[in-house]
């Protein structure tokens, strides 16, 4: 039994060691793509260990099963040696392809390279024959070296038969392997974003295991988007003409400065449906700029966060944040303001690796990331989802009041306590759901009142909006005007005077609207509209979920179900036109996503 367990342990350690060595080889071969120190190389190994271990456990599955069978049946030595050969070839292909293609792609190996096999002639046109020959030979050499490493370190022996006790031990080890593969017992499973740790994207990419990256993207493909192809390209453009504009034309300014410090707060699930139990937020609307007809793009936090920060639409069956090869291409408020000299940081009291959030934030310009792991163990368990809101609001207050003078700052913050199971420390209302939002309202009120007493308030713009609404009580998918309606409110010393903006808009319109007020261009935000601009002449909002999309404009609103292929809600005086526009907008946006 000891020999077999030792063998499996050595197999795991050897595979992890190979992955680590491949990381350093990747960095050294691509040293012109990014600067790094010896300390950075060690950090890459440490932060990439989670993916390496998970991938190594996948590779270990077959030897583990063969070892279990070997307790009762003698297996031929060639069987395991053949597996060594297969593993060596696959790893060599992954390492050489990843290292060689990075200077061209600037992202890690993923399943997207398979599309080039459909037209190999065009793909090969970018490199010389000599380049290809060298890579083929290099792959063969690496494969041989890896095979020899497995054969030498893990010689196949004829072990004695085992007992039922040993069999029982292996059965008990299976749950541990599963836990290791999924990355622990937390809500988030192992994902690429988990290893991101630096503003230097080259270091983040170096930490990513290319084998994991390939199979993750292969098993998490974009859903079939051809179902949204309703019109010819020209007709689609005509139907959506004027809906998306990227120019700003202002008659006045809502701010006292075009370079305020900015705080964007995403209020978890805090749709307007909870306005009655959030009285402080209603009072704040009287002293700020209230966008009274703002609607959420989607129904989930990962989708709503990306829509808000990147001004990109949501999709019925796809979370863009969960697809790193897409989310890393997004524009963002952080990237735009970093170009203007702003420092950026983001605070979230939960698991920052959930839904690839870390990957998305770091890839789109958020510099300092503060999350659950930065708190004490006691604080990490103050709510089901992580650190409760009153604690993180205090952290946010400290970040703002201790920011160095003379620098411009952008802070992002996602609350989390107003989320099922509604476990908050205060008890003011009998209804547990409403009580959670009342607690959030109190935290927000205390935070803003304290900020008003600081010198930072005068040059501060706070943008508050919900990430989405929720189904609760009489509010459900059959009442989209209620469920999708969210607050968007700008307050702070940088606000010139209170205003109510009654124009229909989406949360994804925030980037263009904000950058327009800062007199900054926003051409790269293709689907974000400056709601305050004279060019915004076709106010319309959309919201999608579970393969359906709702659309609202001045004529009313309709909901189209793509599975049923018909309207399931029709409360518009011009339903036919609105349905056609709804289909054209989803076709336009999904086509853009496919091309990214």
C-alpha positions in Angstrom: 0.0 0.0 0.0 2.8 2.4 0.9 4.5 1.9 -2.5 1.3 2.7 -4.4 0.5 5.8 -2.3 4.1 7.0 -2.7 3.8 6.5 -6.5 0.7 8.6 -6.7 2.2 11.3 -4.5 5.3 11.4 -6.8 3.1 11.5 -9.9 1.2 14.5 -8.5 4.4 16.4 -7.4 6.2 15.7 -10.7 3.3 17.0 -12.8 3.0 20.2 -10.6 6.8 20.6 -10.9 6.6 20.4 -14.7 3.8 23.0 -14.8 6.0 25.3 -12.6 9.0 24.8 -14.9 6.9 25.6 -17.9 5.8 28.9 -16.4 9.4 30.1 -16.0 10.2 28.8 -19.5 7.2 30.8 -20.8 8.4 34.0 -19.0 12.0 33.7 -20.2 11.1 32.9 -23.8 8.6 35.9 -23.8 10.7 38.3 -21.8 10.3 41.1 -24.4 6.5 41.0 -23.8 6.7 42.3 -20.2 9.3 43.3 -17.5 9.7 41.2 -14.4 12.0 40.4 -11.6 13.1 37.3 -9.8 10.5 38.1 -7.1 7.8 38.3 -9.9 8.8 34.9 -11.1 8.4 33.4 -7.6 5.0 35.2 -7.3 3.9 33.7 -10.6 4.6 30.2 -9.2 2.8 30.9 -6.0 -0.3 32.4 -7.5 -0.5 29.9 -10.3 -0.2 26.9 -7.9 -4.0 26.5 -7.5 -4.5 25.9 -11.3 -1.4 23.7 -11.5 -2.6 21.5 -8.6 -6.1 21.3 -10.1 -4.8 20.4 -13.5 -2.3 17.9 -12.1 -5.2 16.1 -10.2 -7.0 15.8 -13.5 -3.9 14.2 -15.0 -3.7 11.9 -12.0 -7.2 10.5 -12.3 -6.3 7.7 -14.7 -3.2 6.5 -12.8 -5.3 6.7 -9.6 -8.0 4.4 -11.1 -5.4 2.1 -12.5 -3.7 1.8 -9.1 -7.1 0.9 -7.6 -7.6 -1.8 -10.2 -4.0 -3.0 -9.6 -4.9 -3.9 -6.0 -6.7 -6.9 -7.4 -5.5 -7.4 -11.0 -1.9 -7.2 -12.3 -1.8 -4.7 -15.1 0.8 -4.7 -17.9 3.6 -2.2 -17.5 3.1 -0.9 -21.1 -0.3 0.4 -20.1 1.1 3.0 -17.7 4.1 3.8 -19.9 1.7 4.5 -22.8 -0.1 6.9 -20.6 3.2 8.6 -19.8 3.7 9.0 -23.6 0.2 10.5 -24.1 0.6 13.0 -21.2 4.1 14.0 -22.4 2.9 14.7 -26.0 -0.2 16.7 -24.8 1.8 18.7 -22.4 4.6 19.4 -24.9 2.0 20.6 -27.4 0.4 22.9 -24.9 3.6 24.4 -23.6 5.2 25.0 -27.0 2.0 26.3 -28.6 1.3 28.6 -25.7 4.8 30.0 -25.5 5.2 30.4 -29.2 1.8 32.0 -29.9 1.8 34.5 -27.0 3.7 37.2 -28.9 1.0 37.0 -31.6 -2.1 36.6 -29.4 -1.1 38.2 -26.1 -3.4 35.8 -24.2 -3.1 32.3 -23.0 -3.7 29.1 -24.9 -7.5 28.5 -25.2 -9.9 26.6 -27.4 -10.2 29.5 -29.9 -7.0 28.3 -31.6 -9.0 25.3 -32.9 -10.9 27.6 -35.3 -7.7 28.1 -37.2 -7.6 24.4 -38.1 -10.6 25.0 -40.3 -8.3 27.2 -42.6 -4.7 26.1 -41.9 -3.4 27.8 -45.0 -4.4 31.2 -43.8 -3.2 30.5 -40.3 0.2 29.4 -41.5 0.6 32.5 -43.7 1.7 34.5 -40.7 4.8 32.5 -40.0 7.6 31.0 -42.1 8.2 27.3 -42.8 11.4 27.5 -40.8 9.4 28.8 -37.8 7.0 25.9 -38.0 9.8 23.3 -38.4 11.6 24.6 -35.3 8.4 24.4 -33.3 7.6 20.9 -34.4 11.1 19.8 -33.5 10.9 21.6 -30.2 7.6 19.9 -29.4 9.2 16.5 -30.1 12.2 17.3 -27.9 10.0 18.5 -25.0 7.8 15.5 -25.3 10.8 13.1 -25.1 12.2 15.0 -22.1 8.8 14.9 -20.3 8.4 11.2 -21.1 11.9 10.4 -19.7 11.1 12.4 -16.6 8.0 10.3 -15.9 9.7 7.0 -16.7 12.8 7.8 -14.5 10.9 9.3 -11.6 8.0 6.9 -11.7 9.3 3.5 -12.8 6.4 1.0 -13.3 6.8 -1.9 -10.9 5.0 -5.1 -10.3 3.3 -4.4 -6.9 1.9 -7.0 -4.7 -1.9 -7.3 -4.4 -3.6 -5.3 -1.8 -6.5 -5.7 0.6 -10.0 -4.4 1.0 -8.7 -1.9 3.6 -6.4 -0.4 1.0 -9.4 -0.2 -1.4 -11.4 1.6 1.2 -8.6 4.1 1.7 -8.6 4.9 -2.0 -12.4 5.4 -2.0 -11.9 7.9 0.9 -9.3 9.8 -1.1 -11.7 10.4 -4.0 -13.6 13.3 -2.2 -10.3 14.9 -1.4 -9.3 14.8 -5.1 -12.7 16.3 -6.1 -12.2 19.1 -3.6 -8.7 19.7 -4.9 -9.9 19.8 -8.5 -12.7 22.2 -7.8 -10.4 24.4 -5.7 -11.9 23.9 -2.2 -15.4 24.0 -0.6 -16.2 27.6 -1.4 -18.9 28.9 -3.7 -16.5 29.5 -6.5 -14.8 26.7 -8.4 -11.3 26.8 -9.8 -11.2 29.3 -12.6 -8.6 31.3 -14.6 -9.3 34.5 -12.7 -8.2 32.9 -9.4 -4.5 33.3 -10.3 -4.7 36.9 -11.4 -2.7 39.0 -8.9 -1.0 41.9 -10.6 -1.7 45.0 -12.7 1.0 43.6 -15.0 -1.1 41.4 -17.3 2.0 39.5 -18.5 2.5 38.3 -14.9 -1.2 37.3 -14.7 -0.9 35.4 -18.0 2.3 33.7 -16.9 0.5 32.4 -13.8 -2.3 30.8 -15.9 -1.8 27.0 -16.6 -2.2 26.7 -20.4 -3.6 23.2 -20.2 -6.3 24.4 -17.7 -6.9 27.5 -19.9 -7.5 25.4 -23.0 -9.9 22.9 -21.4 -11.7 25.5 -19.4 -12.5 27.6 -22.6 -13.3 24.3 -24.4 -15.8 23.2 -21.8 -17.2 26.8 -21.4 -18.0 27.8 -25.0 -20.2 30.6 -26.1 -23.7 29.3 -26.5 -25.1 29.1 -30.0 -25.7 32.7 -31.0 -26.9 31.9 -34.5 -30.4 31.7 -33.0 -30.4 35.5 -32.8 -29.8 36.0 -36.5 -33.2 37.4 -37.5 -32.3 39.8 -40.3 -29.9 40.4 -43.1 -27.0 42.6 -41.9 -28.1 45.7 -43.7 -31.7 45.4 -42.4 -30.4 44.9 -38.9 -28.3 48.1 -39.2 -31.3 50.0 -40.4 -33.5 48.8 -37.6 -30.9 49.9 -34.9 -29.9 53.1 -36.6 -29.8 55.9 -34.0 -30.1 53.6 -31.0 -26.4 53.5 -30.2 -24.5 56.8 -30.4 -21.0 57.4 -29.2 -20.9 61.2 -29.4 -21.7 63.7 -26.6 -23.4 67.1 -27.2 -24.2 68.9 -23.9 -26.1 72.0 -23.2 -25.0 72.2 -19.6 -22.9 70.4 -17.0 -24.2 68.6 -14.0 -20.8 68.7 -12.2 -18.7 71.5 -10.6 -15.5 70.0 -12.0 -14.5 67.7 -14.9 -12.0 65.9 -12.7 -13.7 64.8 -9.5 -12.7 61.8 -7.5 -15.2 59.1 -8.3 -16.8 56.3 -6.3 -19.1 53.8 -8.1 -21.2 51.7 -5.7 -23.1 48.7 -6.9 -25.9 48.0 -4.5 -26.6 44.3 -4.4 -30.1 43.5 -5.7 -31.4 46.9 -4.6 -34.0 47.5 -7.3 -36.6 50.3 -6.9 -39.0 47.7 -5.7 -37.4 48.2 -2.3 -37.6 52.0 -2.3 -40.2 51.9 0.6 -37.8 50.2 2.9 -34.8 52.3 1.9 -35.9 55.8 3.0 -32.4 57.2 3.3 -31.8 56.5 -0.4 -35.0 58.3 -1.2 -33.8 61.4 0.8 -30.5 61.3 -1.0 -32.3 61.5 -4.4 -33.5 65.0 -3.4 -29.9 66.3 -3.1 -28.3 64.6 -6.1 -28.9 63.7 -9.8 -31.5 61.0 -10.0 -32.0 59.0 -13.1 -35.6 58.0 -12.4 -36.1 55.6 -15.4 -33.0 53.5 -15.3 -33.3 49.7 -15.9 -30.9 46.9 -15.2 -29.5 45.0 -18.2 -29.6 41.6 -16.5 -30.6 39.6 -13.5 -27.2 38.5 -12.1 -24.4 40.3 -10.4 -21.6 39.2 -12.8 -23.6 40.4 -15.7 -24.7 43.7 -14.1 -21.2 44.5 -12.9 -19.7 44.2 -16.4 -22.6 46.1 -17.9 -22.1 49.0 -15.4 -18.3 49.2 -15.5 -17.7 48.4 -19.2 -20.9 49.8 -20.7 -21.4 46.5 -22.6 -24.7 44.7 -23.0 -25.8 41.5 -21.3 -26.9 38.4 -23.0 -29.8 35.9 -22.4 -27.7 32.7 -21.8 -24.1 34.0 -21.5 -22.1 35.7 -18.8 -19.3 37.6 -20.5 -17.4 37.9 -17.2 -17.0 34.1 -17.1 -15.3 34.1 -20.5 -11.8 35.7 -19.9 -11.0 35.7 -23.6 -13.9 38.1 -24.1 -14.1 40.0 -20.9 -10.4 41.1 -21.1 -11.2 42.9 -24.4 -13.8 45.1 -22.7 -13.4 48.9 -22.3 -14.0 50.1 -18.8 -14.4 53.3 -16.7 -11.2 52.3 -14.9 -9.1 52.0 -18.2 -10.5 55.3 -19.4 -9.7 57.2 -16.2 -6.3 55.6 -15.8 -5.4 57.3 -19.1 -6.2 60.6 -17.4 -3.9 59.8 -14.4 -6.5 58.3 -12.0 -5.5 55.7 -9.5 -8.0 52.9 -9.3 -9.1 50.3 -6.7 -12.0 48.0 -6.2 -13.6 46.6 -3.0 -15.7 43.5 -2.7 -16.2 41.7 0.6 -16.9 38.4 -1.1 -14.9 35.8 -3.0 -13.2 37.8 -5.7 -12.6 34.7 -7.8 -16.4 34.0 -8.1 -17.5 34.2 -11.8 -13.9 35.2 -12.8 -14.4 38.6 -11.2 -10.7 39.1 -10.4 -9.7 38.4 -13.9 -12.2 40.9 -15.3 -11.3 43.6 -12.9 -7.5 43.4 -13.3 -7.8 43.0 -17.1 -9.9 46.2 -17.3 -7.8 48.6 -15.4 -8.7 48.2 -11.7 -5.3 48.4 -9.9 -5.7 47.6 -6.2 -8.2 44.8 -5.5 -9.5 44.4 -1.9 -11.6 41.4 -1.2 -12.6 38.8 1.5 -9.2 37.4 1.7 -7.8 40.7 3.0 -9.9 40.5 6.1 -9.5 38.5 9.3 -11.1 35.0 9.5 -13.7 36.3 11.9 -14.7 39.1 9.5 -14.7 36.7 6.5 -17.6 34.8 8.1 -19.8 37.7 9.2 -22.2 36.9 6.4 -22.9 33.9 4.2 -21.3 35.6 1.2 -18.3 37.0 3.1 -17.6 40.3 4.9 -20.9 42.1 5.8 -21.5 45.6 4.5 -21.0 47.7 7.6 -17.4 46.4 7.8 -16.7 47.0 4.1 -18.3 50.4 4.2 -15.8 51.3 6.9 -12.9 50.0 4.7 -14.2 52.1 1.9 -14.4 55.2 4.1 -10.7 54.6 5.2 -9.6 54.2 1.6 -11.2 57.5 0.6 -10.1 59.5 3.6 -6.5 58.2 3.5 -6.0 58.6 -0.2 -2.9 60.7 -0.9 -3.5 64.4 -1.7 -2.9 65.6 -5.2 -4.0 62.4 -6.9 -7.2 61.6 -8.7 -9.0 58.4 -7.6 -11.6 56.1 -8.9 -13.0 53.6 -6.4 -15.4 50.8 -7.2 -17.4 48.9 -4.5 -19.9 46.1 -4.6 -22.1 45.5 -1.5 -23.2 41.9 -0.7 -25.4 41.7 2.4 -28.7 42.3 0.6 -28.5 38.9 -0.9 -30.1 35.6 0.0 -30.0 34.3 2.8 -30.5 37.9 4.0 -28.2 37.4 7.1 -27.7 40.9 8.4 -26.9 41.9 12.0 -29.8 44.4 12.4 -33.4 43.6 12.9 -35.7 46.5 12.1 -38.3 44.8 10.0 -40.1 41.5 10.3 -39.8 40.6 6.7 -36.2 39.2 6.3 -35.8 40.3 2.7 -37.0 43.9 3.4 -34.9 44.0 6.6 -31.8 43.2 4.6 -32.4 46.2 2.3 -33.2 48.4 5.3 -29.8 47.4 6.7 -28.1 48.3 3.5 -29.9 51.7 3.5 -28.7 52.4 7.0 -25.1 51.5 6.1 -25.2 53.7 3.1 -26.7 56.6 5.0 -24.1 56.4 7.8 -21.3 56.2 5.2 -22.3 59.2 3.3 -23.1 61.3 6.3 -19.6 60.6 7.7 -18.0 61.5 4.3 -19.9 64.8 4.2 -17.8 65.8 7.3 -14.5 65.3 5.5 -12.5 67.5 3.1 -12.7 64.8 0.5 -16.4 65.4 0.0 -16.1 68.6 -1.9 -14.4 67.0 -4.9 -16.2 63.7 -4.7 -18.8 62.2 -7.0 -20.6 59.1 -5.8 -22.5 57.1 -8.3 -24.9 54.6 -6.8 -26.9 52.0 -8.7 -28.2 48.5 -8.2 -26.6 45.6 -10.1 -30.1 44.1 -10.7 -33.5 43.7 -9.2 -34.9 40.4 -7.9 -38.0 38.3 -7.9 -39.8 38.8 -4.6 -43.4 38.9 -3.5 -45.6 40.1 -6.4 -42.6 41.2 -8.4 -41.5 38.6 -10.9 -40.7 38.2 -14.6 -44.4 39.0 -15.4 -43.8 42.5 -14.0 -40.7 43.7 -15.8 -41.3 47.4 -15.2 -41.1 46.7 -11.5 -38.4 44.0 -11.4 -36.0 45.7 -13.8 -36.3 49.2 -12.5 -33.2 50.2 -10.6 -32.0 53.4 -8.9 -29.1 55.4 -10.4 -28.1 58.3 -8.3 -25.2 60.7 -8.4 -24.4 62.6 -5.2 -21.4 64.3 -3.6 -19.8 67.7 -3.4 -19.0 67.6 -7.1 -22.7 67.7 -8.0 -23.7 71.2 -9.1 -27.4 71.0 -8.1 -30.2 68.4 -7.7 -31.7 67.2 -10.9 -34.2 64.5 -12.0 -33.4 62.8 -15.3 -36.5 61.2 -16.6 -35.0 59.7 -19.8 -35.2 55.9 -20.3 -31.8 54.3 -20.0 -29.9 51.2 -19.0 -27.2 50.7 -16.4 -24.8 50.1 -19.3 -25.2 53.8 -20.2 -23.3 54.9 -17.2 -19.8 54.9 -18.7 -20.7 57.1 -21.7 -22.8 59.4 -19.6 -20.1 59.8 -16.9 -17.3 60.3 -19.4 -19.4 62.8 -21.3 -19.7 64.9 -18.2 -16.0 64.7 -17.8 -15.6 65.9 -21.4 -13.8 62.7 -22.3 -14.3 60.7 -25.5 -16.1 57.3 -25.3 -16.0 56.0 -28.9 -14.8 52.6 -27.7 -18.0 52.1 -25.7 -20.0 51.0 -28.7 -23.2 50.2 -26.8 -23.1 52.8 -24.0 -25.1 55.9 -24.6 -24.6 59.4 -23.1 -28.1 59.8 -21.7 -27.5 63.6 -21.1 -26.4 64.3 -24.7 -28.5 65.9 -27.4 -27.5 63.0 -29.6 -29.5 60.5 -27.4 -32.7 60.7 -29.5 -34.0 57.1 -29.2 -34.3 56.3 -25.5 -34.7 52.6 -25.1 -33.8 50.0 -22.4 -33.4 46.3 -22.7 -33.2 43.5 -20.1 -32.5 39.8 -20.8 -32.7 36.6 -18.9 -33.0 32.9 -19.6 -33.2 33.2 -23.3 -35.7 36.1 -23.3 -35.3 39.8 -23.8 -37.5 42.7 -22.6 -37.5 46.1 -24.3 -39.0 49.4 -23.2 -39.4 52.7 -24.8 -41.9 55.6 -24.9 -44.6 53.4 -26.5 -44.5 50.8 -23.7 -42.8 47.5 -23.4 -42.7 43.9 -24.7 -41.0 40.7 -23.8 -39.8 38.3 -26.5 -39.1 34.7 -25.6 -36.5 33.2 -28.0 -37.4 29.6 -27.2 -41.1 30.1 -27.7 -40.4 32.6 -30.6 -43.2 34.9 -29.7 -44.1 37.8 -27.4 -45.1 36.7 -23.9 -45.7 40.3 -22.7 -47.2 43.0 -24.9 -47.9 46.3 -23.3 -46.9 48.6 -26.2 -48.9 50.8 -28.6 -46.4 49.9 -31.3 -45.6 46.2 -30.4 -44.6 45.1 -33.9 -41.9 47.8 -34.3 -40.7 47.2 -30.7 -40.4 43.5 -31.3 -38.4 44.0 -34.5 -36.1 46.4 -32.7 -35.7 44.0 -29.8 -34.6 41.2 -32.2 -32.3 43.6 -34.1 -30.6 44.8 -30.9 -29.8 41.2 -29.7 -28.6 40.3 -33.2 -26.3 43.3 -33.3 -24.8 42.8 -29.8 -24.3 39.0 -30.1 -22.6 39.5 -33.4 -20.2 42.0 -31.8 -19.5 39.5 -29.0 -18.7 36.8 -31.4 -16.3 39.0 -33.2 -14.4 40.1 -30.1 
